[in-house]
Amino acid sequence: MEELCKYEKFVGVRHILDMEDSYDWVVRKDVVEGLRLVAARGKSFDFLARPHHLHHVATLAKAVPELRIVIDHIAKPHLSKSLAVSPDWKKNMVDAASCSNVYCKISGLVTEVDPEHHATSWTPETFVDHVAVVLGAFGTDRCMIGSDWPVLRLTGTNYREVKLLHKSLVSSLIEADQVRFVVGMLPTFISLKTLIYSDDTMECCMYNY
């Protein structure tokens, strides 16, 4: 950790919770202690998980309140199915949002429509209900977008299509909230001193995973 902290672009850590045999791995005592060290150095934690891990976010956020946590890929719910299929996902997302040190990354959408075969078609309407839950729970101040590039290429989708998808999903927000959703809190969360923006406000160096 000390060696990594010498690099300005080292801003946080991420662990793929699906790689662990236990759904409760992330709240083990030794893991929590390790994340306290991450927080003490001003780094963030990407919570890369699935819905069955999501109830641990609030627990972890309360155990280490100084740790900035971002839920990656909105915790990969069943995006090709209605919200009724995963009632706990919505409840646990709202619980997570009640902790001010938790954020949510709206990303990995197209890859989770049909994660095994990537053969199911999608439109912006496919994601509207789930994204509405996230925005309603976290607001634009604690949401960020991610392109999921290059993984999105597995679906035959390209970066431009995903960029347009994100624009569509926030098109009902007032312009100021659209800008805040994309660029407003990102520098603060990942603790980078500089970001490069294009002339297109909606295309800020997107949080690319």
DAVEN-V350883 format. One record per residue. OMEGA is omega as a letter, one per 30 degrees, with the letter a starting at -180 (none if undefined). Layout:
omega=OMEGA
omega=OMEGA
//
This chain:
omega=a
omega=a
omega=a
omega=a
omega=l
omega=a
omega=a
omega=a
omega=l
omega=a
omega=a
omega=a
omega=l
omega=l
omega=l
omega=a
omega=l
omega=a
omega=a
omega=a
omega=a
omega=l
omega=a
omega=a
omega=a
omega=l
omega=l
omega=a
omega=a
omega=l
omega=l
omega=l
omega=l
omega=l
omega=l
omega=l
omega=l
omega=a
omega=a
omega=l
omega=l
omega=a
omega=a
omega=a
omega=l
omega=a
omega=a
omega=a
omega=l
omega=a
omega=a
omega=l
omega=a
omega=a
omega=a
omega=a
omega=a
omega=l
omega=a
omega=a
omega=l
omega=l
omega=a
omega=a
omega=l
omega=a
omega=l
omega=a
omega=l
omega=l
omega=a
omega=l
omega=a
omega=l
omega=l
omega=l
omega=l
omega=a
omega=l
omega=a
omega=a
omega=l
omega=a
omega=a
omega=a
omega=a
omega=a
omega=l
omega=a
omega=a
omega=a
omega=l
omega=l
omega=l
omega=l
omega=a
omega=l
omega=l
omega=a
omega=l
omega=l
omega=l
omega=l
omega=l
omega=l
omega=a
omega=l
omega=a
omega=a
omega=a
omega=a
omega=l
omega=l
omega=a
omega=a
omega=a
omega=a
omega=a
omega=a
omega=a
omega=a
omega=l
omega=l
omega=l
omega=l
omega=a
omega=a
omega=a
omega=a
omega=l
omega=l
omega=l
omega=a
omega=a
omega=l
omega=a
omega=a
omega=a
omega=a
omega=a
omega=a
omega=l
omega=l
omega=l
omega=l
omega=a
omega=a
omega=l
omega=g
omega=a
omega=a
omega=a
omega=l
omega=a
omega=a
omega=l
omega=l
omega=a
omega=a
omega=l
omega=l
omega=l
omega=l
omega=l
omega=l
omega=l
omega=a
omega=a
omega=l
omega=a
omega=a
omega=l
omega=l
omega=a
omega=a
omega=l
omega=l
omega=l
omega=a
omega=l
omega=a
omega=a
omega=a
omega=a
omega=a
omega=l
omega=l
omega=a
omega=a
omega=l
omega=l
omega=a
omega=a
omega=l
omega=l
omega=a
omega=l
omega=l
omega=l
omega=a
omega=a
omega=l
omega=l
omega=a
omega=a
omega=a
omega=a
omega=l
omega=none
//
